[in-house]
Amino acid sequence: MIRPFLHTMTNGLRVVCVEMPHLHAVELAIYLKVGGRNDPPGRQGLSHFLEHILFRGTADFGSSMAIESAFEAIGGAPNAATDAESTCYYSRVHPDHVRDGMKIFASMLQRPLLKGIDVEKRIITEEAREDLNENGDEINPDTIVSRLLWPRHPLGMPTIGTLESIEAINRDDLAKHLQEFYVPSAAVLVASGPVRSHDVFAAALDCFGDWQGGPPPPAGMFVSSQHKPQIKCVQDSDSQMNLQLAYMGLARDDKRFMAVRFLRRILAGGGGSRLHLRLREELGIIYSVEGAIGAYDETGCLAFDLSTAPETLIQAVSVTLEELYRITEVQVNVEELERIRNSYIFDLEFSRDSAYEMGGRYGWGELMGVVRSIEEDQSEARRITAHDLLETAREIFTPENLRLVAVGPWKRGMRKLLLESVRSYEQRFIR
């Protein structure tokens, strides 16, 4: 049984050690509770921009090359990621050099030079342009759906920002964001692999003991006000229609969250999932379909992504909605439920071999207040019933929760047919 050890330093930094003595490399990461939802108006993308800038050099490592070289010398390859609610800096390191890795991360977080802003601005701008077509229209279904799910709220904005907001970011913005949100009370440092807890805690005190800062500003909560399906059709010159059907889901700590995980697997969790079997194996109108769960402090979503030819778009939408409606009406049979249950439980078992996954489970989990052991998740998975899935499906897959986006080469009459498919779906829920 893998057990994490937790120590909270006097400055508020939580340090997690996951002892995995059978491995040969350590995953070192620091999670901060700051992301796109914390970006101020007109400065969308600020959290993501700051994550990039910290790699540009520190008082101790004067350039991005110096940081990269320092990590390479201890077996590392540093990386980072920013999402709606968190930012993470991480790297694999040799077990003998955990303290050295912490020193580099501590320098990045506490003593960045905040230089190279103009160059980084050009890089991020190019990244943002990948979500736009030649006319400057947004064509990434994820970002378009987010605007429909959480309108007029930071959760609905792209984490990378917009071309206008990226251009507006300056050094003062970055310095203020760093001061407000890069604070020890809103951070979790985690080391997972062949390490001992007392060594990790001692190294953390040495590297982060003088880190100071008050509590970060609170994020504004989202309150839903949508009571009908939202549909967005975007014209693009691509050869396929890129489609996403997303539903308002559940908050991260909702007691029904395990049922949502099961529903995603049943509907779009691989080659044996319902949407894959109907849309690909039976009809041959898609290559793949993916299901994804978004979960935040107060809200969430369950989304399905697929691409199809323009002439089969309406069929793909109709069949998908038919399957989603069916799972609200007919209980999952015993054979399918047990197959999904075993698959999930085995995946949890396999994750014991990954220091990266264990670091995320106990590091990110600690940051978000949802720490759960593998055994707890497996135990809950064993208790899930077909009735639980039916009730949760009925809660989520209602028409008013639907946000549908289709991007591609629209032709005359297609929008009308799409609306008719959604109206037919709505009619099925009228008792």
Secondary structure, 3 states (H helix, E strand, C coil): CCCEEEEECCCCCEEEEEECCCCCCEEEEEEECCCHHHCCCCCCCHHHHHHHHHHHCECCCCCHHHHHHHHHCCCCCCEEEECCCCEEEEEEECHHHHHHHHHHHHHHHHCECCCCHHHHHHHHHHHHHCCECCCCCECCHHHHHHHHHCCCCHHHCCCCCCHHHHHHCCHHHHHHHHHHHCCHHHEEEEEEECCCHHHHHHHHHHHHCCCCCCCCCCCCCCCCCCCCCEEEEEECCCCCEEEEEEEECCCCCCCCHHHHHHHHHHHHCCCCCHHHHHHHHHCCCCCCEEEEEEECCCCEEEEEEEEECHHHHHHHHHHHHHHHHHHHHCCCCHHHHHHHHHHHHHHHHHHHHCHHHHHHHHHHHHHHCCCCCHHHHHHHHHHCCHHHHHHHHHHHCCHHHEEEEEEECCCCCHHHHHHHHHHHHHHHCCC
